């Protein structure tokens, strides 16, 4: 059988064809961005995710030379926003600032969710903050030892509130229950507003909050902080002990985190531009101070984000399974 010999001209033509997709991606990345970028947030204005998104949008706009517009698309615990970005064209013009719920938790507890982490391109971990277990000042319980003693004495008698089934707040309380071998009744609320009313009013015994939401209430004396949910004390509230400092709760380690993601298949040059811009932003004192004022700590040393998301999802899956959590 005769071997197929190609002329130099034909070999060059074939090589050029093979390089076309790569060249197109490079050209797209080098030209990007040429128009406004939409930063989708899955919650109404004013919340912690929205604050991170708006602060990031301003700084990204300054660095990329195009407007970065925040779109608040609430509903289904952030899933509507995440789904929009997962289904968007991977051209760098539709991005997501999301937290635990919409990125890693909702797919575990909501059957209607039609996306997985694989449908995103992880870009950067922006900030983290702990959650905090609180109670009313009228409650004699003031610390983790008092808390464990009280709830162990009357299993199922005491109630705790969260902002909804399957939220990071709910997950944190279930982790506390599992680690401390205690049982409390979960009361899900539609947001922390009504939760706070019942907690201060005395019809609810305990409440779990994202630190940024609870901080003003703790500082004003309307709520008492029993402990924060990360393995170590938060530098934002160094006087509040971590729940894990109690030997019975040493395995408690839960954060709310905020990440920047794009649709799957985002071209590498666009990824690199975004990552470089975000790295500069995370080092900036203005961004850091803004986040710390709201209870968050900026993530300047980036983890392997794919590995981080896989680890977090495994943690939530374990909680969902032992607590039998479902929102549908």
Residue pairs with C-beta under 8 A, 6 or more apart in sequence:
6 14
25 267
25 268
25 269
26 269
28 91
28 267
28 269
28 270
29 267
29 268
29 269
29 270
29 272
29 273
30 269
32 91
32 92
32 269
32 270
32 273
33 64
33 65
33 66
33 92
33 93
34 66
35 66
35 93
36 66
36 67
36 68
36 69
36 93
37 60
37 64
37 66
37 67
37 68
37 69
37 92
37 93
37 94
37 95
38 68
38 69
38 71
38 93
38 94
38 95
39 53
39 56
39 57
39 60
39 68
39 69
39 70
39 71
39 95
39 96
39 97
40 70
40 71
40 73
40 81
40 84
40 85
40 94
40 95
40 96
40 97
41 49
41 50
41 53
41 70
41 71
41 72
41 73
41 81
41 96
41 97
41 98
42 49
42 73
42 74
42 75
42 77
42 78
42 79
42 80
42 81
42 82
42 96
42 98
42 101
42 102
43 49
43 50
43 72
43 74
43 78
43 81
44 50
44 72
44 74
45 72
48 99
48 129
48 210
48 212
48 213
48 256
48 258
48 294
48 295
48 296
49 78
49 97
49 98
49 99
49 258
50 70
50 72
51 212
51 290
51 294
52 97
52 126
52 127
52 258
52 291
52 296
53 70
53 97
54 70
55 287
55 290
55 291
56 68
56 97
56 126
56 260
56 278
56 281
56 287
57 68
57 69
57 70
58 68
59 281
59 284
59 286
59 287
60 68
60 277
60 278
60 281
61 67
61 68
63 277
63 280
63 281
64 273
64 277
71 81
73 80
73 81
73 84
74 80
74 81
75 81
76 106
76 110
76 112
76 113
77 101
77 102
77 105
77 106
77 110
77 164
77 166
77 167
77 327
78 98
78 99
78 101
78 102
78 106
79 102
79 106
79 110
79 112
79 113
79 115
81 96
81 98
81 102
82 96
82 98
82 102
82 103
82 106
82 115
82 120
83 113
83 114
83 115
84 94
85 94
85 95
85 96
85 120
85 261
85 262
85 263
86 115
86 119
86 120
86 263
86 264
87 115
87 263
88 94
88 263
89 263
90 121
90 262
90 263
90 264
90 265
90 266
90 267
91 270
92 262
92 266
92 267
92 270
92 273
92 274
94 262
94 263
95 123
95 260
95 261
95 262
95 274
96 102
96 103
96 120
96 260
96 261
96 262
97 126
97 258
97 259
97 260
98 258
98 259
98 261
99 168
99 256
99 257
99 258
99 259
100 168
100 171
100 255
100 256
100 257
100 312
100 316
101 166
101 167
101 168
103 117
103 120
103 259
103 261
103 309
104 117
104 309
104 312
104 313
104 316
105 166
105 167
105 168
105 171
105 316
106 113
106 166
107 113
107 115
107 116
107 117
108 166
108 313
108 316
108 317
108 320
108 325
109 165
109 166
109 320
109 325
109 326
109 327
109 328
110 166
110 327
110 328
111 326
111 328
112 328
117 309
117 310
117 313
118 264
119 263
119 264
120 261
120 262
120 263
120 264
121 261
121 262
121 263
121 264
121 265
121 266
121 271
122 259
122 261
122 305
122 306
122 309
123 259
123 260
123 261
123 262
123 266
123 271
123 274
123 275
123 278
123 305
124 259
124 260
124 274
124 275
124 278
124 279
124 282
124 299
124 302
124 305
125 257
125 258
125 259
125 299
125 302
125 303
125 305
125 308
126 257
126 258
126 259
126 260
126 278
126 282
126 298
126 299
127 257
127 258
127 291
127 296
127 297
127 298
127 299
128 230
128 255
128 256
128 257
128 258
128 296
128 297
128 299
129 210
129 211
129 212
129 234
129 236
129 255
129 256
129 294
129 295
129 296
129 297
130 211
130 228
130 229
130 230
130 234
130 242
130 254
130 255
130 256
131 168
131 169
131 172
131 208
131 209
131 210
131 211
131 228
131 229
131 254
131 255
131 256
132 208
132 209
132 210
132 211
132 214
132 218
132 225
132 226
132 227
132 228
132 229
132 237
132 240
133 147
133 160
133 172
133 173
133 176
133 206
133 207
133 208
133 225
133 226
133 227
133 228
133 229
133 243
134 199
134 206
134 207
134 208
134 209
134 214
134 217
134 218
134 223
134 224
134 225
134 226
135 141
135 147
135 199
135 205
135 206
135 207
135 223
135 224
135 226
136 199
136 200
136 202
136 223
136 224
137 221
137 222
137 223
137 224
138 202
139 205
139 224
140 146
141 147
141 150
141 224
141 226
142 224
142 226
143 226
143 227
143 241
144 226
144 227
144 241
144 243
144 245
144 246
144 248
144 249
145 246
147 206
147 226
147 227
148 180
148 182
148 246
148 248
148 249
150 158
151 157
151 158
151 180
151 182
151 183
151 184
152 180
152 181
152 182
155 182
155 183
156 183
156 184
156 185
158 184
158 185
158 205
158 206
159 184
159 185
159 186
159 187
159 204
159 205
159 206
160 173
160 184
160 185
160 186
160 187
160 204
160 205
160 206
160 207
160 208
161 186
161 187
161 188
161 189
161 195
161 198
161 199
161 204
161 206
161 207
161 208
162 169
162 170
162 173
162 186
162 187
162 188
162 189
162 195
162 207
162 208
163 169
163 170
163 188
163 189
163 190
163 191
163 192
163 195
164 170
164 188
164 189
164 190
164 191
164 327
165 186
165 188
165 325
165 326
165 327
166 320
166 325
166 326
166 327
168 210
168 254
168 256
169 208
169 209
169 210
170 186
170 188
170 208
170 325
171 254
171 316
171 319
171 325
172 208
172 229
172 252
172 254
173 184
173 186
173 206
173 208
174 186
174 319
174 322
174 323
174 325
175 229
175 251
175 252
175 254
175 319
176 182
176 243
176 249
176 252
177 183
177 184
177 323
178 319
178 322
178 323
179 248
179 249
179 250
179 251
179 252
180 248
180 249
181 248
184 205
184 206
187 198
187 204
189 195
189 198
192 207
192 209
192 213
195 204
195 207
196 207
196 217
196 222
196 223
198 204
199 206
199 207
199 223
200 222
200 223
206 226
207 223
209 217
210 256
210 295
211 228
211 234
211 236
211 237
211 256
211 295
212 294
212 295
212 296
214 223
214 225
215 236
215 237
215 294
215 295
217 223
218 224
218 225
218 237
218 240
225 237
225 240
226 243
227 240
227 241
227 242
227 243
227 245
227 246
227 249
228 234
228 237
228 240
228 241
228 242
228 243
229 242
229 243
229 252
229 253
229 254
229 255
230 242
230 244
230 253
230 254
230 255
231 242
231 244
231 252
231 253
232 242
232 244
233 240
233 241
233 242
233 245
234 240
234 242
234 295
234 297
235 292
235 297
236 292
236 295
236 296
236 297
237 295
242 252
243 249
243 252
244 250
244 251
244 252
244 253
254 315
257 299
257 312
258 296
259 305
259 309
260 274
260 278
262 270
262 271
262 274
279 302
281 287
282 288
282 298
282 299
282 300
283 300
287 298
288 298
291 297
291 298
292 298
319 325
320 326
